[in-house]
Amino acid sequence: MVRLKADATGNYNCVVRISASAPTRIDLAGGTIDIWPLYLFHPGAQTLHIAISLRAHAWIEPRPDDRIELVSEDTDRMVNLPADQLSADDTLPLLGRLVHRFGGHGLRLTTRGESPAGAGIAGSSALNIAICGALARFMGEDLDPETLMDVAKDVEAQVIRVPTGLQDYRPAMYGGIAALELEAGRPVRVPLDVDPQELQRRLVLCYTGEPRNSGTNNWDITKRHIDGDRHVFDCFERIRDTAAAMRAALTHGDWDATARCLVTEWENRKRLAPGVTTPAIDGLIARALAAGAQGAKVCGAGGGGCLFCIAPPDQVPAVREALADGGARVLDFQIETTGLSVVEQ
């Protein structure tokens, strides 16, 4: 249903548009271990992340009929169907399944992301959260943040047909710099006492020009872990320990130690599976290090997408130039303290 709101005179008017957005993220350390049930086998597991200002957007407008119209500006795809046919259509499966889950009808849903396709900075999770927030408001469902994230996680798993991680919905929902402590039961998000401006001054983010590919399938890693692959288990033990060390370094403002942890994180991540890195990624990281970066890693599962570097502030311009000269697209961003935003217009 389309909600009504009162204007300044006390009269009620139809809400003609709902606008929602959510930030993407840079995953600092601990990624992949957040896929259930992997973290249950590694006591003390946690992930560290930063929400960033490259946001995903969703807009909902009512239609004069009961049909569903879905528009993805990024992929230039559109669907216009009766509501009862939506769940069987695979043109825009995430959008369609989310509308179906909320029982939406008589609406136009338009989406757009500010991050490159396949960037590895959780653009799909941010879009998922933005859509869920918009649909919940449109349909008059008062969902608390944890319940809304559960819906987003479960519907995304239905679409991609493998388990999803828990980390990426948190920066989209809450923003900020945080750890996600992964214990039995509901994981706990802990905001970190880190100066965003000081961290911002040391980060460089770029798109490699290669979207992520199937060579870095998290499900394959998950299956190997569950099947008892000792190499994968040991990699996750080191990834857990590195995340804990980086958290301590960040909260003490020890940027050199933070960079050393980033180097260790990347080395451990490359050991998880072939295809995490590529010759192009190795070349860009080598350029960044030669220009003064202290550490670098690929965002997300790897195999392409974005990479980020930590560098002393006075070396950041040279690192940006080196990455651009190597063919990467340097992305401007801010650390984002605002998570999901939903506005009725």
N, C-alpha and C positions, 0 to 999 in steps of 0.2 A: 504494500500500500504506500501511497505517497503521503508523507506526513504534512500536517498543517502547522504553521507557526503564527504567532501574533505579531502584528506590526506595532509601531509606537502608539497608535490610537486604540489598540486593543482588538482590532479586527483581525480575523484569521484569513491567511492567504495560502494558496497552494505553493509548496516548495517546487520550483521549476527545475532546479539543478542542484546536484550534490557533487562537490569536488573533494577528492581525497588524494593524498600523496604520502609516500613513505620513503625514507632514505635507503640507499644501498650501503655497503660496508667494505672495509678492508679487514681481512682476517689475519691477525698478527701471528697467532700460534695456536696449536692444538686442534686444527681442523681435521675433519674426517672421523676423529674419535667420538664426535657427537652423534654419530649414527647409532640408533638402538639396534642391538644391545651391546655394541663394542665397549662403551664406557663402563659397563658393569664389570668388565673383566680387568679394569685398570683403576684401582682405588686412587682417588685424588685427581682424576681426570678433569680437565677444564679447557675451555677455549677462551681466547682473548680477541676482542674485535673493536673496531672504530666505526661508528656510523659516519657516512660522508654525504655531502650535499648534492650528489648526482641522484636525483629522486625519480621514483616511478609514480605515474599519475593515472588516476581513473576518474571519469565523470559519468554520472547517471542523470538522464533526463527522462521524464515520463513520455510515453507515446499515447496517441489518442485511441489505440486499440490494444489488444492483449498480446500482440506479437513481441518477440525479443529481437532486438537488433544489436549485434556485437561488431565493434569496429576496432581493429588494431592498426594504429597509425604507423607503428614500426615495421610491420610485415605487409602492410597494404592489403589486409584481408578483411572481409566483411561477411557477416552472416545475418540473415533475416528469416526467422522461422517462427511458427507457432510454438508456444511454450512446451507443449507435450512432445515435440520432436527434438528438443534441444539436447537432451542427454545422449542421444544417439549420433549426434553430429560431431565430426572430428576436425572441422575446419579450424576452430579456435578452442581446443579441448579444455584448457584451464578455465577460460572465461565462461564457457558453456556449463561446465560442471559446477562452478561456483554459483552461477545464477540459479541453476537447478537446485543446489543444496539449500539456498535461501528461499526457494519458492517464488522467485521473481517472475513477473509478467508485466507486459505493457511498459517496457522500458528500452532505452537505448544506452548501452554501455560502451564508452570509448576509452581506450588506453594508449599511453605513450610512456616510453622510458627515456631518461637522459643519458644512460650508459650505453656503450656500444654492445651490439649483439654478441653473446658468448664471451662476455668480458670476465666472468669469474668473480664478480663483486656482488653476487646475490641479487641481480636485477629481477629475476623471476620471483624470488621470495618477497622482495619489496613490492612488486606489482601485485602479488597474491594478497599481501596484507592490505594494500591500498584498496583493492577490489572488495575484500571482505569488510573493511571499514565502511566503504560506501554502500554496499548492499545491506549491511546490518542497519545503517541509518535509514536507508530508503524503505526497508521493510518494517521498520519500527522494532527491531530486535535489540534489546539492551544486553549486549554480551560483554563480560569483563575481558580484559586483555588476554589472559591465559586461555580462556575458552575460545576466543577468536583465533588465537594462534594454533590451537588444536584443530580447529576447522581447516585453517589454511594448510597445515601439515598433512592432514589426512586426505584432503582433496588433491593436493599435489602428488601424493603417493599414488592415488588412483590414476592420475594422468601419466606419470612417468613409469609406473608399474614396478618400482623398487622402493625400499625404505628411504626416507628423507632424513637429513640431519636436523638437529634441534637449534643450532646456533643462529642461522640466518634470519629467522623470524624476529629475534630479539632486537637487533639494531634497527630493523624496520619499524618495530612497534614502539621502542623506547628512545632511540637515538643514543648519543653519548659514547663514552669509552667504558667498556665493561668486561668483566669475566663472566662466563657461564659455568658454574660448578655443577658437574655431572655426577649426581649420586642416584642411588636407588630411590624411586619415587619421582616427584616433580623436580627437575633441575632448578637451580637457584641462580638468578642474575644478580651480580654484585657490581654496582658502579665503582669504578676505580678513581682514586684521588690522584689524577694526572692533570697537569696544566695543559689544556687543549692547544693553546697558542705555542707553547714550547715544543710540543710534539709536532704540531702543524709545520713549524719552521724547518723541521728535519726530514719531511717526507716528500717523495716524488712518486707520482703515479703515472703510468703510461699504458696505453693499449699496444700490444705487440703487433697488431695487424693480422694475427692468426686467432680465430675463435677457437674455443676449446673443442677437442675432438674426442671420439669414442675410445682412444687409446688410454684414457685415464678414467676408466669406469669405476666409480666408488663401490659399486655393487660387487665387482670382481674382487676388490680388496677385502670387502666385508666377508664375502664367501670364503676366501682363503683363510681369513682370521678364524672364522667359526669352524672351518675344517681342520684347524690345528696347525696351520703354517707357523712354525716357530720364528721364522725370519720376520713375518709381518707383525707377530705379537711383540717381538723385541723392538721393532721400529716404533710401535705405538707406546711402548714403555718410555723410550727416549723422547718421543714427542710430548708425552705427558710431563716428563721431568723438565723439558725445555720450557714448556708453557709456564710452569711454576717459577722457574728461574727468571723468565722474562717479566712475569707479573711483579716479582720483587724488585727488579731493576727499574721498571716503569714507575712504580709507586715511590721509589727513592730518588727519582729524577736522574738515574745513572744511565745516561744515553749511550756511553761506550759499551756498558754491559748489555744494554738492550740490543745494540747492534750485533754484539757477539752472539747473543741468543738467536737473533734472526738468521745469522749464518748457520748455526747449528740446526735450527728448524728446517731450513731449506735442504741441508745435506741429508737429514733424516727423511724428509719428504720424498726426495729423489730416490731413496732406497726402497720406497713402498712398492713401486711398479715402474716398468719401462714406459716411457711416454709422458711422464710427469714433466720432463723438460724436453726441449727440442734444440736443434742447432741454432735456430734464430733466437730463442730465449737465452741460450748460453752466450751467444754473441753480444746481445744487448746487456746482459749482466756484466760481462767482461768490460764492455765500454763504460758502464756506470762505475765500476770499481776503479778503473784506470783514471776516471775523472774525479775521484774523491769519495765515492759512496763507501760506507762502511759495511753494508750488507744489503741483500736483496732477496726477494722470493716472489714466486708467481702467486697470484690470488686464486683462491678456490682449489679445485682439483688439479689444475695444471694442464699441460698439453697445449697451451695457447692462452688467449685472453689477456688480462692485465698482469703487470708485475709492478711492485713498488720497491723503493729503496729508502734506506735511512742514511743520511749524510749530515756532516756538520753544516750549520746554516750558511756559512760562507762558501761552501762547496756546492750547494744546491743549484745555483745557476749553471755551473759547469756540467753537473750531472744531467740536468734537463737538456742542455745543448747536445751532450754526447748521445743521449737516447734519441733525440730528434734526428741527429745526423745518421744514426743507425737505422732509420726508417720507422721508428715508433711514433705514436701519436701521444704527446704529453697531455694529460688531462688536468685541468684546473679544478680544484675542489676546496671545500672547507670542511673541517670536522663539524659534524651536525649534532647539535644538542637536542633538537626537536625530532621526535619520532613521528608516528602516524598522526596526520592532520586530516580532519573531516569537517567540511564547511558546507552549510546549507545556504543556497543563494536564491 
